[in-house]
Each structure stands twice: as C-alpha cells, then as structure tokens.
Amino acid sequence: MTVGDSIDIEIGDLHRIENIGSNDVIFIEVQTGTYFGEDDIERIEDDFGR
C-alpha cells in the first residue's frame, strides 16, 4: 500500500498490519455499523501479549 490508500476488512476476516519500510506508518481505524465496543475483538495471535 502507499500514501492515501485504504482497505476494507470484512466482519470475521483475520487481519494484521506490519510496517516493512523505514518510514513511520500512521494507521487510522474506522468502524462502521451500530456497535463500536471492543469486547468483540478476538485475538488469534498477539506478539505483544494483549
């Protein structure tokens, strides 16, 4: 992806982001729908122990 690109992730899709470059990445998450809580997040793998 490049500057200004966006991606849609469907409900239930497994996903992960990684910066493979040397520049900082600004990641903006936008949720849509009627429920915006985070208690429905299921972490499949987490390198940071969350």
CHARMM internal coordinates of N, CA and C (Angstrom, degrees):
IC EDIT
DIST 1 N 1 CA 1.4351
DIST 1 CA 1 C 1.5252
ANGL 1 N 1 CA 1 C 109.30
DIST 1 C 2 N 1.3154
ANGL 1 CA 1 C 2 N 115.62
DIHE 1 N 1 CA 1 C 2 N 158.79
DIST 2 N 2 CA 1.4553
ANGL 1 C 2 N 2 CA 120.72
DIHE 1 CA 1 C 2 N 2 CA -179.68
DIST 2 CA 2 C 1.5252
ANGL 2 N 2 CA 2 C 109.94
DIHE 1 C 2 N 2 CA 2 C -129.73
DIST 2 C 3 N 1.3014
ANGL 2 CA 2 C 3 N 116.56
DIHE 2 N 2 CA 2 C 3 N 175.01
DIST 3 N 3 CA 1.4666
ANGL 2 C 3 N 3 CA 122.57
DIHE 2 CA 2 C 3 N 3 CA -178.50
DIST 3 CA 3 C 1.5266
ANGL 3 N 3 CA 3 C 110.45
DIHE 2 C 3 N 3 CA 3 C -50.73
DIST 3 C 4 N 1.3450
ANGL 3 CA 3 C 4 N 115.40
DIHE 3 N 3 CA 3 C 4 N 129.70
DIST 4 N 4 CA 1.4554
ANGL 3 C 4 N 4 CA 121.02
DIHE 3 CA 3 C 4 N 4 CA 176.95
DIST 4 CA 4 C 1.5100
ANGL 4 N 4 CA 4 C 115.21
DIHE 3 C 4 N 4 CA 4 C 87.74
DIST 4 C 5 N 1.3334
ANGL 4 CA 4 C 5 N 118.26
DIHE 4 N 4 CA 4 C 5 N -7.84
DIST 5 N 5 CA 1.4613
ANGL 4 C 5 N 5 CA 120.97
DIHE 4 CA 4 C 5 N 5 CA 179.13
DIST 5 CA 5 C 1.5195
ANGL 5 N 5 CA 5 C 110.62
DIHE 4 C 5 N 5 CA 5 C -72.80
DIST 5 C 6 N 1.3189
ANGL 5 CA 5 C 6 N 115.63
DIHE 5 N 5 CA 5 C 6 N 156.92
DIST 6 N 6 CA 1.4640
ANGL 5 C 6 N 6 CA 121.12
DIHE 5 CA 5 C 6 N 6 CA 174.58
DIST 6 CA 6 C 1.5191
ANGL 6 N 6 CA 6 C 108.81
DIHE 5 C 6 N 6 CA 6 C -139.23
DIST 6 C 7 N 1.3073
ANGL 6 CA 6 C 7 N 115.33
DIHE 6 N 6 CA 6 C 7 N 163.46
DIST 7 N 7 CA 1.4632
ANGL 6 C 7 N 7 CA 121.35
DIHE 6 CA 6 C 7 N 7 CA 179.93
DIST 7 CA 7 C 1.5211
ANGL 7 N 7 CA 7 C 108.24
DIHE 6 C 7 N 7 CA 7 C -142.12
DIST 7 C 8 N 1.3151
ANGL 7 CA 7 C 8 N 116.62
DIHE 7 N 7 CA 7 C 8 N 141.70
DIST 8 N 8 CA 1.4572
ANGL 7 C 8 N 8 CA 121.84
DIHE 7 CA 7 C 8 N 8 CA 174.81
DIST 8 CA 8 C 1.5236
ANGL 8 N 8 CA 8 C 108.49
DIHE 7 C 8 N 8 CA 8 C -100.64
DIST 8 C 9 N 1.3295
ANGL 8 CA 8 C 9 N 116.06
DIHE 8 N 8 CA 8 C 9 N 131.11
DIST 9 N 9 CA 1.4577
ANGL 8 C 9 N 9 CA 121.51
DIHE 8 CA 8 C 9 N 9 CA 177.60
DIST 9 CA 9 C 1.5234
ANGL 9 N 9 CA 9 C 106.96
DIHE 8 C 9 N 9 CA 9 C -114.63
DIST 9 C 10 N 1.3010
ANGL 9 CA 9 C 10 N 116.46
DIHE 9 N 9 CA 9 C 10 N 119.81
DIST 10 N 10 CA 1.4574
ANGL 9 C 10 N 10 CA 121.69
DIHE 9 CA 9 C 10 N 10 CA -176.59
DIST 10 CA 10 C 1.5288
ANGL 10 N 10 CA 10 C 111.50
DIHE 9 C 10 N 10 CA 10 C -75.66
DIST 10 C 11 N 1.3064
ANGL 10 CA 10 C 11 N 116.72
DIHE 10 N 10 CA 10 C 11 N 157.59
DIST 11 N 11 CA 1.4639
ANGL 10 C 11 N 11 CA 122.55
DIHE 10 CA 10 C 11 N 11 CA 176.86
DIST 11 CA 11 C 1.5275
ANGL 11 N 11 CA 11 C 108.81
DIHE 10 C 11 N 11 CA 11 C -55.76
DIST 11 C 12 N 1.3231
ANGL 11 CA 11 C 12 N 115.85
DIHE 11 N 11 CA 11 C 12 N 130.72
DIST 12 N 12 CA 1.4563
ANGL 11 C 12 N 12 CA 121.19
DIHE 11 CA 11 C 12 N 12 CA 177.13
DIST 12 CA 12 C 1.5198
ANGL 12 N 12 CA 12 C 114.86
DIHE 11 C 12 N 12 CA 12 C 88.40
DIST 12 C 13 N 1.3421
ANGL 12 CA 12 C 13 N 117.91
DIHE 12 N 12 CA 12 C 13 N -10.75
DIST 13 N 13 CA 1.4620
ANGL 12 C 13 N 13 CA 120.24
DIHE 12 CA 12 C 13 N 13 CA 178.72
DIST 13 CA 13 C 1.5255
ANGL 13 N 13 CA 13 C 110.01
DIHE 12 C 13 N 13 CA 13 C -74.13
DIST 13 C 14 N 1.3246
ANGL 13 CA 13 C 14 N 116.99
DIHE 13 N 13 CA 13 C 14 N 131.45
DIST 14 N 14 CA 1.4584
ANGL 13 C 14 N 14 CA 121.26
DIHE 13 CA 13 C 14 N 14 CA 173.87
DIST 14 CA 14 C 1.5240
ANGL 14 N 14 CA 14 C 107.54
DIHE 13 C 14 N 14 CA 14 C -75.31
DIST 14 C 15 N 1.3343
ANGL 14 CA 14 C 15 N 117.16
DIHE 14 N 14 CA 14 C 15 N 138.16
DIST 15 N 15 CA 1.4531
ANGL 14 C 15 N 15 CA 119.80
DIHE 14 CA 14 C 15 N 15 CA -178.60
DIST 15 CA 15 C 1.5195
ANGL 15 N 15 CA 15 C 110.80
DIHE 14 C 15 N 15 CA 15 C -153.06
DIST 15 C 16 N 1.3175
ANGL 15 CA 15 C 16 N 114.11
DIHE 15 N 15 CA 15 C 16 N 159.00
DIST 16 N 16 CA 1.4602
ANGL 15 C 16 N 16 CA 121.65
DIHE 15 CA 15 C 16 N 16 CA 179.87
DIST 16 CA 16 C 1.5239
ANGL 16 N 16 CA 16 C 107.61
DIHE 15 C 16 N 16 CA 16 C -157.27
DIST 16 C 17 N 1.3227
ANGL 16 CA 16 C 17 N 117.75
DIHE 16 N 16 CA 16 C 17 N 149.44
DIST 17 N 17 CA 1.4588
ANGL 16 C 17 N 17 CA 121.83
DIHE 16 CA 16 C 17 N 17 CA 177.26
DIST 17 CA 17 C 1.5254
ANGL 17 N 17 CA 17 C 109.00
DIHE 16 C 17 N 17 CA 17 C -120.06
DIST 17 C 18 N 1.3306
ANGL 17 CA 17 C 18 N 115.19
DIHE 17 N 17 CA 17 C 18 N 143.88
DIST 18 N 18 CA 1.4565
ANGL 17 C 18 N 18 CA 121.27
DIHE 17 CA 17 C 18 N 18 CA 177.28
DIST 18 CA 18 C 1.5266
ANGL 18 N 18 CA 18 C 108.07
DIHE 17 C 18 N 18 CA 18 C -144.60
DIST 18 C 19 N 1.3113
ANGL 18 CA 18 C 19 N 116.69
DIHE 18 N 18 CA 18 C 19 N 136.20
DIST 19 N 19 CA 1.4570
ANGL 18 C 19 N 19 CA 121.61
DIHE 18 CA 18 C 19 N 19 CA 175.30
DIST 19 CA 19 C 1.5219
ANGL 19 N 19 CA 19 C 107.92
DIHE 18 C 19 N 19 CA 19 C -91.17
DIST 19 C 20 N 1.3213
ANGL 19 CA 19 C 20 N 116.55
DIHE 19 N 19 CA 19 C 20 N 110.95
DIST 20 N 20 CA 1.4675
ANGL 19 C 20 N 20 CA 120.24
DIHE 19 CA 19 C 20 N 20 CA -179.52
DIST 20 CA 20 C 1.5301
ANGL 20 N 20 CA 20 C 111.63
DIHE 19 C 20 N 20 CA 20 C -97.78
DIST 20 C 21 N 1.3286
ANGL 20 CA 20 C 21 N 116.86
DIHE 20 N 20 CA 20 C 21 N 2.30
DIST 21 N 21 CA 1.4589
ANGL 20 C 21 N 21 CA 121.44
DIHE 20 CA 20 C 21 N 21 CA 179.93
DIST 21 CA 21 C 1.5148
ANGL 21 N 21 CA 21 C 111.73
DIHE 20 C 21 N 21 CA 21 C -102.42
DIST 21 C 22 N 1.3205
ANGL 21 CA 21 C 22 N 115.09
DIHE 21 N 21 CA 21 C 22 N -173.92
DIST 22 N 22 CA 1.4598
ANGL 21 C 22 N 22 CA 120.15
DIHE 21 CA 21 C 22 N 22 CA -179.40
DIST 22 CA 22 C 1.5346
ANGL 22 N 22 CA 22 C 112.09
DIHE 21 C 22 N 22 CA 22 C -101.54
DIST 22 C 23 N 1.3271
ANGL 22 CA 22 C 23 N 118.17
DIHE 22 N 22 CA 22 C 23 N -12.17
DIST 23 N 23 CA 1.4592
ANGL 22 C 23 N 23 CA 121.93
DIHE 22 CA 22 C 23 N 23 CA 177.65
DIST 23 CA 23 C 1.5233
ANGL 23 N 23 CA 23 C 110.54
DIHE 22 C 23 N 23 CA 23 C -86.31
DIST 23 C 24 N 1.3361
ANGL 23 CA 23 C 24 N 116.08
DIHE 23 N 23 CA 23 C 24 N 152.81
DIST 24 N 24 CA 1.4670
ANGL 23 C 24 N 24 CA 120.09
DIHE 23 CA 23 C 24 N 24 CA 176.05
DIST 24 CA 24 C 1.5267
ANGL 24 N 24 CA 24 C 110.41
DIHE 23 C 24 N 24 CA 24 C -63.85
DIST 24 C 25 N 1.3208
ANGL 24 CA 24 C 25 N 115.82
DIHE 24 N 24 CA 24 C 25 N 147.68
DIST 25 N 25 CA 1.4621
ANGL 24 C 25 N 25 CA 122.31
DIHE 24 CA 24 C 25 N 25 CA 176.01
DIST 25 CA 25 C 1.5295
ANGL 25 N 25 CA 25 C 107.90
DIHE 24 C 25 N 25 CA 25 C -112.10
DIST 25 C 26 N 1.3111
ANGL 25 CA 25 C 26 N 116.40
DIHE 25 N 25 CA 25 C 26 N 131.28
DIST 26 N 26 CA 1.4641
ANGL 25 C 26 N 26 CA 121.57
DIHE 25 CA 25 C 26 N 26 CA 172.73
DIST 26 CA 26 C 1.5164
ANGL 26 N 26 CA 26 C 106.48
DIHE 25 C 26 N 26 CA 26 C -104.49
DIST 26 C 27 N 1.3162
ANGL 26 CA 26 C 27 N 115.40
DIHE 26 N 26 CA 26 C 27 N 118.36
DIST 27 N 27 CA 1.4659
ANGL 26 C 27 N 27 CA 122.74
DIHE 26 CA 26 C 27 N 27 CA -174.98
DIST 27 CA 27 C 1.5164
ANGL 27 N 27 CA 27 C 107.74
DIHE 26 C 27 N 27 CA 27 C -110.58
DIST 27 C 28 N 1.3117
ANGL 27 CA 27 C 28 N 117.24
DIHE 27 N 27 CA 27 C 28 N 120.94
DIST 28 N 28 CA 1.4626
ANGL 27 C 28 N 28 CA 121.80
DIHE 27 CA 27 C 28 N 28 CA 179.36
DIST 28 CA 28 C 1.5258
ANGL 28 N 28 CA 28 C 108.15
DIHE 27 C 28 N 28 CA 28 C -116.85
DIST 28 C 29 N 1.3308
ANGL 28 CA 28 C 29 N 115.95
DIHE 28 N 28 CA 28 C 29 N 118.95
DIST 29 N 29 CA 1.4640
ANGL 28 C 29 N 29 CA 121.77
DIHE 28 CA 28 C 29 N 29 CA 179.41
DIST 29 CA 29 C 1.5246
ANGL 29 N 29 CA 29 C 108.39
DIHE 28 C 29 N 29 CA 29 C -98.89
DIST 29 C 30 N 1.3286
ANGL 29 CA 29 C 30 N 115.99
DIHE 29 N 29 CA 29 C 30 N 131.00
DIST 30 N 30 CA 1.4525
ANGL 29 C 30 N 30 CA 121.65
DIHE 29 CA 29 C 30 N 30 CA 177.97
DIST 30 CA 30 C 1.5216
ANGL 30 N 30 CA 30 C 107.86
DIHE 29 C 30 N 30 CA 30 C -124.60
DIST 30 C 31 N 1.3236
ANGL 30 CA 30 C 31 N 116.31
DIHE 30 N 30 CA 30 C 31 N 120.87
DIST 31 N 31 CA 1.4606
ANGL 30 C 31 N 31 CA 121.10
DIHE 30 CA 30 C 31 N 31 CA 177.27
DIST 31 CA 31 C 1.5181
ANGL 31 N 31 CA 31 C 109.19
DIHE 30 C 31 N 31 CA 31 C -97.52
DIST 31 C 32 N 1.3259
ANGL 31 CA 31 C 32 N 115.76
DIHE 31 N 31 CA 31 C 32 N 145.05
DIST 32 N 32 CA 1.4582
ANGL 31 C 32 N 32 CA 120.82
DIHE 31 CA 31 C 32 N 32 CA 175.20
DIST 32 CA 32 C 1.5137
ANGL 32 N 32 CA 32 C 108.86
DIHE 31 C 32 N 32 CA 32 C -126.06
DIST 32 C 33 N 1.3028
ANGL 32 CA 32 C 33 N 116.70
DIHE 32 N 32 CA 32 C 33 N 161.33
DIST 33 N 33 CA 1.4576
ANGL 32 C 33 N 33 CA 121.02
DIHE 32 CA 32 C 33 N 33 CA 179.31
DIST 33 CA 33 C 1.5117
ANGL 33 N 33 CA 33 C 110.92
DIHE 32 C 33 N 33 CA 33 C 118.74
DIST 33 C 34 N 1.3221
ANGL 33 CA 33 C 34 N 115.47
DIHE 33 N 33 CA 33 C 34 N -157.61
DIST 34 N 34 CA 1.4641
ANGL 33 C 34 N 34 CA 120.38
DIHE 33 CA 33 C 34 N 34 CA -175.97
DIST 34 CA 34 C 1.5149
ANGL 34 N 34 CA 34 C 113.27
DIHE 33 C 34 N 34 CA 34 C -107.71
DIST 34 C 35 N 1.3453
ANGL 34 CA 34 C 35 N 117.86
DIHE 34 N 34 CA 34 C 35 N -12.22
DIST 35 N 35 CA 1.4670
ANGL 34 C 35 N 35 CA 121.45
DIHE 34 CA 34 C 35 N 35 CA -179.06
DIST 35 CA 35 C 1.5201
ANGL 35 N 35 CA 35 C 109.18
DIHE 34 C 35 N 35 CA 35 C -123.65
DIST 35 C 36 N 1.3404
ANGL 35 CA 35 C 36 N 116.74
DIHE 35 N 35 CA 35 C 36 N 127.88
DIST 36 N 36 CA 1.4552
ANGL 35 C 36 N 36 CA 120.82
DIHE 35 CA 35 C 36 N 36 CA -176.13
DIST 36 CA 36 C 1.5237
ANGL 36 N 36 CA 36 C 113.08
DIHE 35 C 36 N 36 CA 36 C -122.41
DIST 36 C 37 N 1.3402
ANGL 36 CA 36 C 37 N 118.14
DIHE 36 N 36 CA 36 C 37 N 16.13
DIST 37 N 37 CA 1.4540
ANGL 36 C 37 N 37 CA 121.21
DIHE 36 CA 36 C 37 N 37 CA 177.25
DIST 37 CA 37 C 1.5178
ANGL 37 N 37 CA 37 C 110.69
DIHE 36 C 37 N 37 CA 37 C -71.84
DIST 37 C 38 N 1.3216
ANGL 37 CA 37 C 38 N 115.79
DIHE 37 N 37 CA 37 C 38 N 163.18
DIST 38 N 38 CA 1.4622
ANGL 37 C 38 N 38 CA 119.98
DIHE 37 CA 37 C 38 N 38 CA 179.11
DIST 38 CA 38 C 1.5214
ANGL 38 N 38 CA 38 C 112.60
DIHE 37 C 38 N 38 CA 38 C -106.54
DIST 38 C 39 N 1.3204
ANGL 38 CA 38 C 39 N 117.71
DIHE 38 N 38 CA 38 C 39 N 5.86
DIST 39 N 39 CA 1.4634
ANGL 38 C 39 N 39 CA 119.60
DIHE 38 CA 38 C 39 N 39 CA -179.14
DIST 39 CA 39 C 1.5263
ANGL 39 N 39 CA 39 C 112.32
DIHE 38 C 39 N 39 CA 39 C -77.26
DIST 39 C 40 N 1.3280
ANGL 39 CA 39 C 40 N 117.96
DIHE 39 N 39 CA 39 C 40 N -1.68
DIST 40 N 40 CA 1.4572
ANGL 39 C 40 N 40 CA 120.71
DIHE 39 CA 39 C 40 N 40 CA 176.91
DIST 40 CA 40 C 1.5311
ANGL 40 N 40 CA 40 C 112.27
DIHE 39 C 40 N 40 CA 40 C -98.43
DIST 40 C 41 N 1.3477
ANGL 40 CA 40 C 41 N 117.01
DIHE 40 N 40 CA 40 C 41 N 6.46
DIST 41 N 41 CA 1.4688
ANGL 40 C 41 N 41 CA 121.04
DIHE 40 CA 40 C 41 N 41 CA 178.71
DIST 41 CA 41 C 1.5207
ANGL 41 N 41 CA 41 C 109.21
DIHE 40 C 41 N 41 CA 41 C -78.15
DIST 41 C 42 N 1.3155
ANGL 41 CA 41 C 42 N 115.88
DIHE 41 N 41 CA 41 C 42 N 128.53
DIST 42 N 42 CA 1.4680
ANGL 41 C 42 N 42 CA 121.60
DIHE 41 CA 41 C 42 N 42 CA 177.01
DIST 42 CA 42 C 1.5233
ANGL 42 N 42 CA 42 C 107.63
DIHE 41 C 42 N 42 CA 42 C -114.59
DIST 42 C 43 N 1.3310
ANGL 42 CA 42 C 43 N 117.19
DIHE 42 N 42 CA 42 C 43 N 112.61
DIST 43 N 43 CA 1.4512
ANGL 42 C 43 N 43 CA 121.04
DIHE 42 CA 42 C 43 N 43 CA -179.01
DIST 43 CA 43 C 1.5415
ANGL 43 N 43 CA 43 C 109.27
DIHE 42 C 43 N 43 CA 43 C -86.84
DIST 43 C 44 N 1.3023
ANGL 43 CA 43 C 44 N 116.41
DIHE 43 N 43 CA 43 C 44 N 114.16
DIST 44 N 44 CA 1.4606
ANGL 43 C 44 N 44 CA 122.46
DIHE 43 CA 43 C 44 N 44 CA -179.76
DIST 44 CA 44 C 1.5311
ANGL 44 N 44 CA 44 C 109.95
DIHE 43 C 44 N 44 CA 44 C -79.65
DIST 44 C 45 N 1.3356
ANGL 44 CA 44 C 45 N 116.17
DIHE 44 N 44 CA 44 C 45 N -43.00
DIST 45 N 45 CA 1.4573
ANGL 44 C 45 N 45 CA 122.59
DIHE 44 CA 44 C 45 N 45 CA 178.94
DIST 45 CA 45 C 1.5244
ANGL 45 N 45 CA 45 C 106.55
DIHE 44 C 45 N 45 CA 45 C -145.29
DIST 45 C 46 N 1.3210
ANGL 45 CA 45 C 46 N 117.69
DIHE 45 N 45 CA 45 C 46 N 138.06
DIST 46 N 46 CA 1.4519
ANGL 45 C 46 N 46 CA 119.93
DIHE 45 CA 45 C 46 N 46 CA -177.12
DIST 46 CA 46 C 1.5137
ANGL 46 N 46 CA 46 C 110.23
DIHE 45 C 46 N 46 CA 46 C -146.38
DIST 46 C 47 N 1.3190
ANGL 46 CA 46 C 47 N 116.28
DIHE 46 N 46 CA 46 C 47 N 107.09
DIST 47 N 47 CA 1.4692
ANGL 46 C 47 N 47 CA 121.40
DIHE 46 CA 46 C 47 N 47 CA -179.90
DIST 47 CA 47 C 1.5130
ANGL 47 N 47 CA 47 C 112.95
DIHE 46 C 47 N 47 CA 47 C -68.16
DIST 47 C 48 N 1.3383
ANGL 47 CA 47 C 48 N 117.78
DIHE 47 N 47 CA 47 C 48 N -12.28
DIST 48 N 48 CA 1.4607
ANGL 47 C 48 N 48 CA 121.55
DIHE 47 CA 47 C 48 N 48 CA -173.51
DIST 48 CA 48 C 1.5277
ANGL 48 N 48 CA 48 C 113.04
DIHE 47 C 48 N 48 CA 48 C -107.22
DIST 48 C 49 N 1.3362
ANGL 48 CA 48 C 49 N 118.19
DIHE 48 N 48 CA 48 C 49 N 6.53
DIST 49 N 49 CA 1.4586
ANGL 48 C 49 N 49 CA 121.65
DIHE 48 CA 48 C 49 N 49 CA 174.14
DIST 49 CA 49 C 1.5044
ANGL 49 N 49 CA 49 C 115.55
DIHE 48 C 49 N 49 CA 49 C 69.39
DIST 49 C 50 N 1.3357
ANGL 49 CA 49 C 50 N 117.57
DIHE 49 N 49 CA 49 C 50 N 27.61
DIST 50 N 50 CA 1.4708
ANGL 49 C 50 N 50 CA 118.75
DIHE 49 CA 49 C 50 N 50 CA 179.11
DIST 50 CA 50 C 1.5087
ANGL 50 N 50 CA 50 C 110.11
DIHE 49 C 50 N 50 CA 50 C -84.62
END
COOR INIT
IC SEED 1 N 1 CA 1 C
IC BUILD
